[in-house]
Amino acid sequence: MHIQNSTVMTVAEFCDKYRIDRASYYRNAKRGRLPAAIKVGGSTRILVSDEEAWLARQRSVSSGNGGAS
């Protein structure tokens, strides 16, 4: 199975993008507050689709309506 680079990001890339440190990422991912990382071969990656779903949940929580219209 070949995964395109545009569909995954490294934990470091995620942390840089959201300006958090790696320890905070792993702690919050373990608690379900951030998208989970997966192992791809010997590398740890975050699926962009998981990041997008996480962002959608953050927007819904931030709007205060839980996503309801």
Short mmCIF file of the C-alpha atoms (twelve columns), coordinates in Angstrom:
data_MODEL
# 
_entry.id   MODEL 
# 
loop_
_atom_site.group_PDB 
_atom_site.id 
_atom_site.type_symbol 
_atom_site.label_atom_id 
_atom_site.label_alt_id 
_atom_site.label_comp_id 
_atom_site.label_asym_id 
_atom_site.label_seq_id 
_atom_site.Cartn_x 
_atom_site.Cartn_y 
_atom_site.Cartn_z 
_atom_site.pdbx_PDB_model_num 
ATOM 1  C CA . MET A 1  0.000   0.000  0.000  1 
ATOM 2  C CA . HIS A 2  1.374   3.387  -1.000 1 
ATOM 3  C CA . ILE A 3  0.316   6.433  1.027  1 
ATOM 4  C CA . GLN A 4  0.827   9.792  -0.654 1 
ATOM 5  C CA . ASN A 5  2.695   12.446 1.317  1 
ATOM 6  C CA . SER A 6  -0.260  14.842 1.019  1 
ATOM 7  C CA . THR A 7  -2.472  12.417 2.967  1 
ATOM 8  C CA . VAL A 8  -0.216  12.135 6.013  1 
ATOM 9  C CA . MET A 9  1.950   14.393 8.142  1 
ATOM 10 C CA . THR A 10 4.602   13.729 10.726 1 
ATOM 11 C CA . VAL A 11 3.991   14.428 14.384 1 
ATOM 12 C CA . ALA A 12 6.636   17.165 14.110 1 
ATOM 13 C CA . GLU A 13 4.748   18.780 11.215 1 
ATOM 14 C CA . PHE A 14 1.491   18.684 13.200 1 
ATOM 15 C CA . CYS A 15 3.214   20.170 16.246 1 
ATOM 16 C CA . ASP A 16 4.811   22.936 14.167 1 
ATOM 17 C CA . LYS A 17 1.507   23.718 12.483 1 
ATOM 18 C CA . TYR A 18 -0.374  24.052 15.791 1 
ATOM 19 C CA . ARG A 19 2.573   25.381 17.816 1 
ATOM 20 C CA . ILE A 20 2.607   22.681 20.455 1 
ATOM 21 C CA . ASP A 21 5.464   20.544 21.708 1 
ATOM 22 C CA . ARG A 22 5.671   16.835 21.011 1 
ATOM 23 C CA . ALA A 23 5.112   15.822 24.639 1 
ATOM 24 C CA . SER A 24 1.862   17.835 24.671 1 
ATOM 25 C CA . TYR A 25 0.820   16.193 21.416 1 
ATOM 26 C CA . TYR A 26 1.370   12.641 22.687 1 
ATOM 27 C CA . ARG A 27 -0.271  13.355 26.053 1 
ATOM 28 C CA . ASN A 28 -3.372  14.897 24.450 1 
ATOM 29 C CA . ALA A 29 -3.587  12.315 21.653 1 
ATOM 30 C CA . LYS A 30 -3.565  9.579  24.302 1 
ATOM 31 C CA . ARG A 31 -6.491  11.328 26.014 1 
ATOM 32 C CA . GLY A 32 -8.385  11.612 22.727 1 
ATOM 33 C CA . ARG A 33 -8.042  15.401 22.514 1 
ATOM 34 C CA . LEU A 34 -5.881  15.361 19.370 1 
ATOM 35 C CA . PRO A 35 -5.851  13.102 16.318 1 
ATOM 36 C CA . ALA A 36 -4.169  9.770  16.935 1 
ATOM 37 C CA . ALA A 37 -0.901  8.884  15.245 1 
ATOM 38 C CA . ILE A 38 -0.404  5.668  13.309 1 
ATOM 39 C CA . LYS A 39 2.698   3.669  12.478 1 
ATOM 40 C CA . VAL A 40 3.566   3.505  8.778  1 
ATOM 41 C CA . GLY A 41 6.533   1.225  8.440  1 
ATOM 42 C CA . GLY A 42 8.996   2.561  10.986 1 
ATOM 43 C CA . SER A 43 7.535   6.076  10.959 1 
ATOM 44 C CA . THR A 44 4.806   7.708  13.018 1 
ATOM 45 C CA . ARG A 45 2.274   9.694  10.992 1 
ATOM 46 C CA . ILE A 46 -1.024  11.519 11.399 1 
ATOM 47 C CA . LEU A 47 -3.623  11.102 8.680  1 
ATOM 48 C CA . VAL A 48 -4.697  14.447 7.221  1 
ATOM 49 C CA . SER A 49 -8.292  13.140 7.209  1 
ATOM 50 C CA . ASP A 50 -8.019  12.624 11.003 1 
ATOM 51 C CA . GLU A 51 -6.636  16.155 11.382 1 
ATOM 52 C CA . GLU A 52 -9.549  17.538 9.327  1 
ATOM 53 C CA . ALA A 53 -12.117 15.617 11.416 1 
ATOM 54 C CA . TRP A 54 -10.477 16.926 14.606 1 
ATOM 55 C CA . LEU A 55 -10.639 20.497 13.257 1 
ATOM 56 C CA . ALA A 56 -14.325 20.074 12.399 1 
ATOM 57 C CA . ARG A 57 -15.013 18.927 15.979 1 
ATOM 58 C CA . GLN A 58 -13.075 21.910 17.334 1 
ATOM 59 C CA . ARG A 59 -15.152 24.286 15.213 1 
ATOM 60 C CA . SER A 60 -18.384 22.721 16.391 1 
ATOM 61 C CA . VAL A 61 -17.326 22.946 20.057 1 
ATOM 62 C CA . SER A 62 -16.122 26.540 19.569 1 
ATOM 63 C CA . SER A 63 -19.441 27.581 18.039 1 
ATOM 64 C CA . GLY A 64 -21.174 26.409 21.194 1 
ATOM 65 C CA . ASN A 65 -23.901 24.577 19.339 1 
ATOM 66 C CA . GLY A 66 -22.366 21.144 19.030 1 
ATOM 67 C CA . GLY A 67 -22.738 21.359 15.272 1 
ATOM 68 C CA . ALA A 68 -26.514 21.880 15.274 1 
ATOM 69 C CA . SER A 69 -28.000 24.516 12.994 1 
# 
